[in-house]
Amino acid sequence: MLAIVAGTGRLPGALSENLTLLGKDHILCEIDGFEIENPCDAPVIRFRVEQLAHFFTTLKDRKVEEVVFAGAIHRPKIDPTAFDPETLKLAPKFLAAMQGGDDMILRVVLSLFEDAGFTIRAAHEVAPDLLPMPGVLTNVSPDTKDKTDAARAAEVTATLGVADVGQGCVVQQGQVLACETLPGTDWMLAQLANAPFSARPDPSKGAGVFFKAPKPGQDRRVDLPIIGPATVDAVAAAGLGGLVLEAGGVMIMEADVAIEKANTAGLFIWVRDKTTETA
């Protein structure tokens, strides 16, 4: 049996749909305070972080052996008075991780599940179609300026990732216009769209790119970046020329819809293979 520890967004529901089509039994697990989508009406277990040990016992009682993490989960508010006795033993390790970046929290969470005997599966293992093949997915292709901006954006994003800051940025004509931080991609692109500034380069000389990639050394079983139709809309609203995704590192939700929106807006979606691209 596989359990989907679900956050917000479409990904948990998409995985549930895929597993249902394959005839595979699964359970959705909803963290207290994070309402999830359940398109296939799968069984749901609700739990609190402060009662993680009890949650582990519940999963084992349901014969769960594998766990996949899916969807956006913002840092939960921890109530020290809500810990059960067994979870209280895990609290120092977890609370220490909460003082660090997202990668630190994920590493600790993964270790807790693995120590409890569960195998962690990646979302793209459960639904491999979500991970696009390298190449240009749209009618429009990136030009030389776009490829140069993409290379610059890849360098910047890698640097941000080493510092456990974000998974993307916007570059136009070599200038970094925005970097993804804790508020996320949607917020970053919305700020760029709603706050034009005089120093922004002339778009006729290169419209710029939105670049997305995992953090260096990131455990790709969890928190693999995701884009979807809404991301394409946000990139268009920000006045950019297209989206660049690191091959093997970014999933696309509702890919057909996202590609259609990009074609309609005259944008490109380029799945860039960093091992073969030098510019």
N, C-alpha and C positions, 0 to 999 in steps of 0.2 A: 504494500500500500504506500502511496506517495501523498505527502501533505504539502500544500502550497501555503507558505506563510506570506500572507497577502498584505500589500500596502494599497495605496490609492492608485487610480489610473486604470487603463485598459488591459495592462499586461496580465494580471492574475486571471481575469475573465477569459482572455485569449488562450492562456494555457489550459484553463478548465475546459474550454470548448474543444481544443485539440485533443485532450485526453479523453473527452466524452466521445468524440468521433472515432477514436482508436479503441473504444470500449474498455478503457483502463479506469479502475476505481481510484478515486482520490478524494481528499478532504481539503476544504478551504479553512484556513486559520486566520481569524480576524483579531488584530490587536485592539484592545480597548481604546476607543477614541478615534479609530481609523476605519470608517465605513467602507466596505468593499463592494465591488460588483460581483454578482453571482448569476450569470446568464443561463447556466445549465441547472440551476437549483441544486447544486452539489451540497452534501452535508457540510455544516459549518461548526467549527469549534472556536469559541471566543475566549480570550485569555488576557491576563495582565502581565506586564513585564515583571512586576514584583512577586508574581506567583509562577515563575518559570519552571521550578521543579515540579510543581503540580501539573503544569502543562505537559512536561516531558512524560510524566506518568500516564496522563490521558492519551497521549499519542501512542504510547506502547500498548495500552489497553485496546486501542483501535487497530493494532497490528501494523502501525506505521514504521517503516524502515528507512525510507528516503524522504528528504525534505528539499524543496526548492523555494528560494526567496524571490518574490516578484512584486514590483510596484514600488512607488515612492513612500518612504516612511520617514517622517520628520522625527527629530529626537523627542521621545515621549517624556512627559513630565513624571518624575518618579516621586511617589508618596512613601516616605520612609516607614510610615505606620502600616502600610499595606503588605509588607513582606511576610510571607509564611516562613516557618522555621527553617525549612530546607533551602529555600531560595536565599534566605538571609546569609547562609554560608557562602553563596556566590556573590553577594552584594559588593564586597570590597573590590573585587576584580572588575565588575561591571561599572561601578561608580567611578573608578579610576579612569576607565576608558572614556567615560562621558566627558571628561575634562580635555580630551584630545580631539583629533579630527575624525572625519567619518570613517576613514580607513581603519583607524585604531578600533573604533567601536565595532566595525564589521568583523575584524579579526577576532576580537574577543567573543562576539556572538557566535561566530562559526565554531570557535574552539569549545564553547559551552555545549553546542548541539553535538559536536563530534565526540566530546568526552561522555555525553549521555548515550552514545552508541548509534547515532543517526548518520547516514551517508548524505552528503550535500550534493545535490544535482544542480547544474546550471540551467537557466531558463531556455537557452538556445539548444540545449540537449533535448529538452521536452518538446520544443517547437522549433526545429531547425530552419524552417522557412522564414523565420523572423530575421535571420542573419543574411544580408544580401551578399552576392558575389561581387568581386572587384569589377570596376568599370563604371561607365556613365549610364545612368538609368533613364535619362530623359532625352527629349528631342534636342535640347540645347546642350552643348558641351562647353567645358571651361576652356578659355583661351590661355595664352602664355601669361598674361597678367594675373589671371585667376590662379594659375598653377604656382606662380611666384608667391602670391598671397597665401596660398594653402601651405606652402613649405614654411613660410614665416609663422603662420598660425600653429602649425604642428610643433615647431620649436617652443613657442610661447606656452602652448597647452602642456607640453611635456614638463616645462619648468614649473608651471602651476601645480601639476600633478605631484611632482616630487615633494612640494610643500604641502600636499594634501589640501589643496584649495578648491580646484574645480576641474571640469572635464571639457571645457570649450572656450572659444573666444571668437571675436570678430576682427578681421584684418582687412583694411582697404588701402591699396597702393603702398603696402609695407607698413602702414601705421596701425597700431593696435587701438581699436575704437572702444572695445569692451571686453571684459573677462568675466567668466562665470564664477560666482562665489556661492555662498550658502543659499541665497534666495533662488538660485537655479536658472535654467535656460530661458524659460518663459519671461521671467522678470527682467533678465538682462536684455533680451530682444525688445521687450516693451519699453524699457527705459531709452533704448537707442531710437526707437520709432517715435517716441513722444517728446524727446528732448533734442531736437536738431541743434547743431552748433556751427558757428561760422568757420571753425577750423577744419571741418570735415572736408576731405578731398573732393574735387570735382568728379561726379560719378561718370561723366563722359570719358574719363581717362582710366576707368576701372571701378566697377560698382562694389567690389569687396565680397568677402566670403564669410560664412559662418562655418566654423570647424568644430568637430566633435570627435573625441577619442577617449578611451579609458586612461586612467592614471598609470604611469609607469609602475610595474610591479603589482598592479591591482589584482586581487583574486577575482578572476573572471567568472567564477561561479555565482557571484552576487554583484549587484550594483553596476551591471553592464549598461552603458548609456543607451538611451532609447530616444528616437524621434518619431514623429507621426504627422498626420495632416495639419494639426494645429501648429506644429513647428514650421512647416512650409509657409503657412499663412503669416506667421510672425516674421519670418525672414523676408517675405515680400513686403510686409508693412514697414520693415526697417530699411527698405530701399537697397537691399543687397542683391548680388548677382546670382548667388546659389549656395548650396550646402555641400560641404565636403566631410565625408565620414571615413574614419580609419577602417580599412578592410579587416574583417574578423573581429571588430571591437565595438560595433554599434548596431543595435537592432532597429528595425523599422516596423512600427505598428501600422496596420491597414496600408500596406505598401502600394497597392493599386491606386487607392484614393490619394495618397501623398504624391505619387508620381503624376497623376492626372492634374492635381492642383499645381504642381510645379510647371508642367507643360503649359497650362492655361496662363500662368503668371509669367511665363518666359524665363523661368529659373532652371538651373541645372542641379542635379543631385549626382555627385561624383563619389563613388566608393573607392577611396585612394589606397593603393597598396604601397605602404611606406618602404617596402623592401625593393621596389622597382622604380619608384619616383624620386628623382633628385631635384625637381622643381615643379 
